[in-house]
Amino acid sequence: MKTFIPPVSSRNTSMLGAAHLARLYWKLLFLVLGCLRDGYGLGAGFDAMTLKALGIPLDALNEFMKSRPSPAAFVEWIRGNATNISDEDIKAHNDAILDYNHSVEDRAAILKFCGISDTPDAPWKAALLNELDDAHTTWLDLVAANIEQAVPVPVEPPVEDTAPQSVIPHASDHTDGADDHDTQTPADRTGTLQAAAA
């Protein structure tokens, strides 16, 4: 089975305004589905910090995750079961996550892995370094997969089309613009995606 890295950063605060909570959700969901990439299991760092700071009961959470909840259902469960989710609790938690630094050794290892020079102005914050690690790992996975699946494609000479051109657009021309990504602005594409998801 294909495995995945959690698709959001620890800096993401989309769930209850709490840092790392959304990443924790995706980690747990991928664990239940058996598709979490090796090396990304629950740990003693941000995962443990989040569970403790927000008062989330891990055993009950693990049991709940067996139902494969949606992100919205996960948030509602956290609202009903976490004990420390006041604005003050979440702010203190976010400060702890966002201000946390990796050890000098871990920082150096991540920078080296990502091909970034270990200079004083290189990132120090753990959440940002982890993002760089995620991005580089994903890049390596995609490049490796592309190389493995690459098949030479024969180049055919162009065939002159002598058929008369119709002035009536075909349905396949996507005249409504829904799939015409080359001519859509970012705002247009966002609107299309939102409409499709609704």
PEZIFEN-V94296 format. One record per run of one state. SS is the DSSP state (h for helix, s for strand, l for the rest). FROM is the first residue (numbers start at 0). TO is the last residue. Records with the same first field share a line. If there is no record, write none. Layout:
# PEZIFEN-V94296
SS=FROM-TO  FROM-TO
This chain:
# PEZIFEN-V94296
l=0-2  4-19  33-34  36-44  54-56  65-69  81-85  98-99  101-102  114-123  149-169  173-184  197-197
s=3-3  35-35  100-100  124-124
h=20-32  45-53  57-64  70-80  86-97  103-113  125-148  170-172  185-196
